[in-house]
Amino acid sequence: MATVVHNIRITLEMIKIEHTLFALPFAFLGAILGARGIPSGWQILWITVAMVGARSTAMAFNRIADRDYDARNPRTKMRAIPTGALSIGFVWALQLFQRASFCSPRQCSIG
């Protein structure tokens, strides 16, 4: 159980969950302005799922794409992928799962 909690913590750190939480009020404000009122509970739920999914996808893909640079940069060499705390396979799986959370297969060309 301690390992699972540790891996979740590393994953949330990798995707910078605090930045997602900071951005959520702006997404909700956009929804309020777009709906010209308060969105329904389901809309708020799906906005949250899409926002977390989109940011997590972007951050995971960025960490994969930059892994070689991160390993050579003294400031970033302690990130999860260069240190081996998270495997490339796990981060790819996370990225694909999160991408599926904010769009349909036809929209995102998954596969």
Secondary structure by P-SEA (a helix, b strand, c coil): caaaaaaaaaaaaaaaaaaaaaaaaaaaaaaaaaacccccaaaaaaaaaaaaaaaaaaaaaaaaaaaaaaaacccccccccccccccaaaaaaaaaaaaaacccccccccc
